[in-house]
Amino acid sequence: MFLYFIIFILYIQNPDLWTYFGDFRVVNSISCGPMCIYMAGPNGIARFDKLQSKWEFLKSRNPFPGDIKLIAHDAYTNEIWFVTQEELGRYNPTFEDYRAIEIPEGYTGVCSLGISDECVYLYNGEQFAKLKKFQDTWVLLDSCFSKIQWFPTTFPNQYPWLAPYYILDKFLKRYEMICAAKDRNWLWVGTDGQGVYKYDITTFIPEDYLLGVPGGKILSIYKDTNSIWLGSANGITKWNSDNDLYTYYYSSEEYGLLSSEASSIVSNYENVWFGTPEGVVQFNKQSKTWQTFTRFDGLPSEQVTSLILESNKLWIGTTNGLAKIPVSPSSSRFGGRSGADEKDEIITQVFKGLCVNDIAIDSSGVWLATSRGVFRKSHNTWEEFIDPDKIFPHGVYKILFDANKIYFGSRQGLLVYTGNGWQRFTYPVTLPGKRIFSIAADSLSLWVGTDKGVAVWDKKLNIWERYTEKNSPITSEVYSILLDNGYVYFGTRDGLIRLNKR
């Protein structure tokens, strides 16, 4: 199986530094050009460079619309035309520029896209619409002359050897074939969830390309030896950086996995744990099995918000308090015991009724970032940690210990405690947004993810820099940040984005 990870480099100040990892599992339309194969789906346009055998998302100064239905390569101008429910799009690969042209009012249900030397045509099964390429005026026609190249040119059901026209995954789930395009001895077939299949029409042997990570919110990123785990709102992804292979896990397909929305991830050498809306999910690396532990196992709430490992204990933050569970490396369950008294012995609950957004541990004890402030455990008792401006009681999302400083990401900016005093960084003076969802640091920089982009502090130069939609692919909330070998990974509302700092 050939598995490729699609990348999209945006048109920004230095596009070579940025990589967007997107989801391209649903392919609505395919068009073959002399150098590339173009594919359209709900998340934009991808192309396969036939000479370099390379996948990539198309670049554009303006973001492509969602859910593209039809795509066509214009052999006369080398441009790309595509259709959504409301517009005709024209893309120039040379200038990396996309322009939208509104479809005639009341003209719906476009099923074919035609190209001639001077015009572009739409057909909805009843009537034709014609547009001259360098004008924005539509003309409706009852008939059309024949010298037009129409797209799609083929459909999967035109090839009997493809029957029964669906793809089965390893769980025997069906994915329908929805589009096809012939390119010499190859037939490209797009599916409604299993990516693209490339068939040799002489041998009927396919190669499959399952492209991208689950789309939407990337809530958590975690590095575990040679793998990076991604928790999103739509699934869990394991990315093996050694062989560049990707494994996908969904609650609908994995026994014991009740939810695949992971807001937090931790691991040891034997297990990986995920905080989900349905409880704590444990994945055993050796047996590849899943177990979910819920309120019925003693958790104060099934909605788990944060996780952290402390030697042989797993701390679990929920929307209704805190739990502490002994972790036994020799057991498939959290603890090493089994029996009716296991729940009482495993779980200790504190702060019931309090939403625990984050847990941090230092030499002084355990710290909690909660919806009503910051609390720490000192000498076996919990006490509230209060800031001088009384910002904490409005809600704190993150805590980070770094170089004798404590960073607190709150609803109203970033607060820093040094032991001798306080600093506060706010929007719009320093930060691109008010709310702080994620914080990460190394010896050179501090990275702060907000609700409107990222701020980075250069520790040596004492300079702040911002990454927003004006100079990066980051356009909204940044829920998680991972620093790894010169790369910075950002989990955002729109997917996974990577910055090369090497």
NUPA-74230 format. One line per 5 residues: their letters; for each residue x, y, z of C-alpha. Coordinates in steps of 0.02 Angstrom, whole numbers, plus 50000, padded with zeros to 5 digits. Layout:
REM NUPA-74230
a	X/Y/Z; ...
END
This chain:
REM NUPA-74230
mflyf	50000/50000/50000; 50065/50171/49952; 50017/50303/50078; 50051/50485/50044; 50028/50634/50156
iifil	49963/50786/50064; 50041/50954/50097; 49986/51129/50058; 50108/51275/50060; 50018/51440/50071
yiqnp	50065/51599/49980; 50139/51704/50120; 50298/51803/50151; 50408/51647/50151; 50298/51500/50098
dlwty	50439/51373/50105; 50438/51384/50296; 50255/51333/50315; 50167/51169/50282; 49982/51134/50301
fgdfr	49930/50952/50325; 49752/50933/50262; 49619/50802/50238; 49584/50740/50062; 49491/50576/50084
vvnsi	49334/50628/49989; 49365/50660/49803; 49219/50731/49706; 49300/50758/49535; 49460/50718/49439
scgpm	49536/50797/49283; 49695/50744/49193; 49818/50870/49121; 49979/50834/49024; 50090/50856/49179
ciyma	49973/50836/49328; 49815/50751/49388; 49694/50874/49473; 49571/50821/49607; 49436/50919/49696
gpngi	49346/50885/49859; 49268/50965/50013; 49438/51033/50070; 49505/51112/49912; 49606/51054/49762
arfdk	49751/50932/49756; 49863/50881/49614; 49981/50738/49576; 50139/50785/49482; 50168/50639/49363
lqskw	50351/50677/49332; 50400/50692/49515; 50267/50570/49583; 50224/50702/49712; 50063/50757/49794
eflks	50024/50935/49846; 49881/51054/49876; 49869/51198/49755; 49929/51367/49817; 49819/51520/49811
rnpfp	49824/51697/49876; 49638/51679/49913; 49575/51523/50004; 49481/51401/49894; 49296/51374/49931
gdikl	49237/51216/50015; 49150/51067/49936; 49205/51084/49755; 49094/50974/49644; 49179/50978/49473
iahda	49354/51018/49411; 49426/51037/49236; 49598/51069/49164; 49593/51197/49022; 49710/51133/48886
ytnei	49700/51301/48795; 49761/51412/48938; 49831/51284/49064; 49710/51354/49194; 49598/51259/49312
wfvtq	49409/51285/49315; 49299/51217/49453; 49119/51225/49511; 49035/51236/49681; 48851/51256/49719
eelgr	48860/51445/49699; 49011/51491/49593; 49128/51452/49451; 49311/51464/49501; 49457/51508/49389
ynptf	49633/51467/49448; 49796/51520/49367; 49939/51404/49424; 50073/51525/49364; 50015/51670/49472
edyra	49937/51557/49604; 49780/51662/49596; 49599/51606/49610; 49451/51711/49556; 49268/51674/49590
ieipe	49131/51703/49460; 48952/51696/49520; 48840/51567/49433; 48680/51638/49353; 48542/51664/49481
gytgv	48423/51516/49488; 48541/51405/49388; 48570/51254/49501; 48620/51071/49493; 48772/51087/49379
cslgi	48821/50913/49322; 48946/50950/49182; 49082/51079/49149; 49135/51114/48970; 49289/51200/48898
sdecv	49318/51272/48723; 49450/51389/48655; 49349/51545/48698; 49212/51496/48822; 49169/51397/48976
ylyng	49003/51303/48983; 48893/51235/49122; 48756/51105/49101; 48627/51060/49233; 48536/50922/49137
eqfak	48411/51041/49059; 48497/51201/49002; 48670/51263/48955; 48755/51419/49021; 48898/51499/48924
lkkfq	49032/51618/48987; 49168/51698/48880; 49335/51673/48967; 49376/51856/48979; 49202/51919/49021
dtwvl	49089/51897/49172; 48924/51893/49076; 48826/51731/49065; 48716/51678/48919; 48586/51540/48941
ldscf	48567/51419/48794; 48448/51277/48750; 48580/51187/48646; 48767/51188/48623; 48887/51152/48478
skiqw	48993/50994/48485; 49174/51056/48490; 49182/51063/48679; 49280/50956/48800; 49158/50906/48938
fpttf	49202/50855/49116; 49183/50729/49189; 49233/50628/49036; 49208/50459/49120; 49120/50381/49268
pnqyp	49168/50228/49370; 49017/50129/49308; 49084/50140/49130; 49217/50012/49179; 49135/49843/49217
wlapy	49296/49773/49292; 49281/49901/49434; 49115/49824/49490; 49041/49823/49623; 49100/50007/49622
yildk	49149/50024/49803; 49307/50002/49907; 49315/49902/50069; 49433/49954/50208; 49509/49834/50336
flkry	49348/49842/50437; 49244/49799/50282; 49167/49972/50280; 49110/50025/50107; 49169/50182/50018
emica	49080/50217/49854; 49174/50260/49695; 49108/50430/49643; 49220/50492/49502; 49348/50431/49376
akdrn	49469/50498/49244; 49576/50405/49117; 49757/50456/49087; 49838/50344/48956; 49862/50173/49039
wlwvg	49800/50232/49207; 49626/50254/49277; 49608/50370/49426; 49459/50335/49538; 49400/50447/49681
tdgqg	49300/50383/49828; 49188/50459/49961; 49306/50429/50106; 49450/50314/50058; 49550/50435/49952
vykyd	49606/50400/49773; 49642/50237/49684; 49755/50227/49532; 49723/50074/49422; 49834/50000/49288
ittfi	49703/49964/49154; 49809/49823/49081; 49828/49726/49243; 49685/49801/49346; 49807/49816/49493
pedyl	49770/49969/49602; 49878/50084/49706; 49786/50176/49844; 49823/50350/49910; 49739/50388/50076
lgvpg	49778/50570/50096; 49793/50682/50248; 49747/50689/50431; 49569/50707/50494; 49507/50880/50451
gkils	49445/51010/50572; 49506/51048/50747; 49673/50974/50800; 49651/50980/50989; 49811/50892/51046
iykdt	49984/50846/50980; 50100/50726/51073; 50272/50657/51030; 50297/50475/51084; 50469/50405/51037
nsiwl	50465/50396/50846; 50280/50437/50828; 50174/50593/50836; 49996/50570/50896; 49862/50692/50839
gsang	49697/50709/50929; 49563/50796/50827; 49377/50823/50835; 49356/50689/50699; 49481/50552/50741
itkwn	49649/50499/50811; 49802/50491/50697; 49970/50409/50728; 50110/50476/50619; 50269/50371/50616
sdndl	50408/50494/50574; 50534/50355/50534; 50441/50281/50385; 50317/50424/50357; 50166/50311/50376
ytyyy	50000/50362/50452; 49873/50259/50548; 49696/50318/50580; 49582/50268/50724; 49395/50301/50736
sseey	49271/50254/50871; 49157/50179/50738; 49294/50057/50686; 49393/50013/50842; 49323/49898/50977
gllss	49342/49979/51148; 49365/50156/51079; 49205/50246/51129; 49261/50417/51067; 49395/50472/50944
eassi	49391/50656/50994; 49550/50675/51095; 49585/50840/51185; 49740/50776/51277; 49868/50636/51255
vsnye	50004/50559/51366; 50102/50396/51357; 50231/50281/51435; 50326/50137/51355; 50174/50022/51360
nvwfg	50016/50127/51339; 49949/50288/51266; 49805/50377/51353; 49681/50496/51273; 49563/50617/51359
tpegv	49395/50613/51268; 49214/50669/51295; 49172/50487/51338; 49309/50456/51466; 49492/50405/51469
vqfnk	49543/50293/51324; 49694/50178/51342; 49786/50108/51191; 49905/49962/51221; 50052/49976/51102
qsktw	50091/49791/51100; 49918/49715/51084; 49846/49862/50983; 49690/49854/51091; 49581/49994/51161
qtftr	49492/50016/51327; 49383/50161/51382; 49357/50206/51566; 49206/50312/51607; 49106/50382/51751
fdglp	49051/50205/51792; 49233/50161/51827; 49243/50302/51954; 49287/50457/51853; 49203/50616/51917
seqvt	49146/50652/51739; 49158/50566/51570; 49215/50729/51489; 49403/50722/51513; 49493/50887/51482
slile	49676/50854/51531; 49799/50715/51571; 49974/50707/51646; 50085/50564/51705; 50180/50575/51870
snklw	50292/50422/51891; 50165/50282/51924; 50010/50394/51934; 49896/50463/51799; 49812/50628/51843
igttn	49647/50657/51752; 49561/50825/51739; 49376/50826/51697; 49233/50950/51684; 49179/50895/51857
glaki	49339/50876/51957; 49504/50785/51967; 49550/50600/51974; 49714/50512/52017; 49742/50335/51956
pvsps	49889/50219/51993; 49967/50156/51832; 50033/49979/51836; 50150/49941/51690; 50113/49755/51704
ssrfg	49925/49772/51689; 49811/49806/51542; 49704/49910/51659; 49761/50067/51748; 49795/49979/51914
grsga	49868/49809/51947; 49718/49747/52045; 49552/49680/51988; 49392/49651/52081; 49242/49739/52153
dekde	49344/49856/52262; 49454/49916/52118; 49364/50081/52088; 49376/50137/52269; 49561/50097/52276
iitqv	49608/50169/52107; 49524/50339/52101; 49535/50489/52216; 49423/50638/52177; 49449/50818/52228
fkglc	49371/50984/52175; 49209/50904/52122; 49107/51023/52016; 49260/51115/51951; 49317/51106/51768
vndia	49503/51063/51765; 49574/51133/51602; 49757/51086/51631; 49870/50996/51755; 50054/51036/51784
idssg	50181/50961/51903; 50342/51034/51973; 50451/51000/52125; 50328/51090/52238; 50179/50983/52190
vwlat	50028/50977/52075; 49951/51132/51994; 49779/51148/51919; 49717/51274/51790; 49529/51280/51810
srgvf	49375/51375/51758; 49379/51469/51924; 49565/51498/51951; 49731/51413/51991; 49754/51288/52132
rkshn	49908/51195/52193; 49937/51051/52311; 50060/51093/52450; 50093/50982/52601; 49945/50870/52554
tweef	49822/51016/52555; 49752/51116/52410; 49764/51304/52410; 49716/51439/52286; 49856/51530/52196
idpdk	49801/51711/52170; 49868/51840/52049; 49873/52024/52098; 49752/52080/51960; 49623/51944/52004
ifphg	49626/51876/51825; 49634/51693/51873; 49456/51677/51942; 49390/51716/51767; 49468/51556/51700
vykil	49641/51485/51662; 49674/51363/51519; 49860/51319/51530; 50009/51314/51649; 50191/51297/51596
fdank	50351/51292/51700; 50504/51357/51609; 50670/51430/51667; 50616/51478/51844; 50457/51556/51778
iyfgs	50276/51500/51782; 50168/51545/51632; 49979/51550/51648; 49869/51556/51494; 49705/51637/51542
rqgll	49547/51706/51467; 49624/51879/51474; 49803/51856/51416; 49967/51780/51473; 50026/51801/51653
vytgn	50205/51763/51708; 50260/51732/51888; 50446/51738/51928; 50441/51715/52117; 50480/51898/52144
gwqrf	50345/51979/52039; 50218/51969/51899; 50210/52013/51714; 50057/52019/51604; 50049/52014/51413
typvt	49883/52058/51333; 49790/52086/51171; 49813/52188/51065; 49978/52260/51127; 50079/52097/51127
lpgkr	49963/51952/51085; 49855/51927/50929; 49708/51865/51035; 49638/51874/51212; 49620/51691/51259
ifsia	49773/51580/51282; 49740/51398/51233; 49918/51329/51221; 50096/51368/51278; 50262/51285/51234
adsls	50443/51333/51262; 50622/51285/51222; 50788/51367/51264; 50766/51501/51131; 50581/51543/51120
lwvgt	50412/51544/51205; 50263/51502/51095; 50088/51559/51143; 49932/51497/51051; 49782/51613/51060
dkgva	49607/51623/50989; 49672/51726/50842; 49846/51661/50803; 50016/51635/50884; 50139/51749/50975
vwdkk	50321/51699/50997; 50445/51778/51117; 50629/51776/51074; 50711/51752/51244; 50882/51821/51194
lniwe	50822/51975/51100; 50669/52002/51210; 50562/52029/51055; 50384/51971/51021; 50327/51915/50848
rytek	50153/51866/50787; 50093/51737/50663; 49917/51771/50601; 49821/51765/50437; 49924/51915/50379
nspit	50089/51821/50372; 50051/51636/50396; 49921/51499/50366; 49863/51519/50547; 49695/51607/50541
sevys	49606/51561/50703; 49619/51465/50867; 49780/51371/50909; 49733/51231/51029; 49901/51141/51042
illdn	50086/51168/51006; 50227/51041/50989; 50412/51085/50972; 50510/50946/50887; 50682/50945/50803
gyvyf	50674/51120/50730; 50490/51110/50684; 50344/51191/50772; 50177/51103/50752; 50015/51198/50780
gtrdg	49848/51114/50808; 49719/51238/50744; 49535/51247/50707; 49574/51217/50523; 49698/51073/50542
lirln	49882/51039/50573; 50009/51173/50524; 50199/51158/50535; 50332/51294/50539; 50512/51252/50494
kr	50628/51348/50612; 50788/51255/50565
END
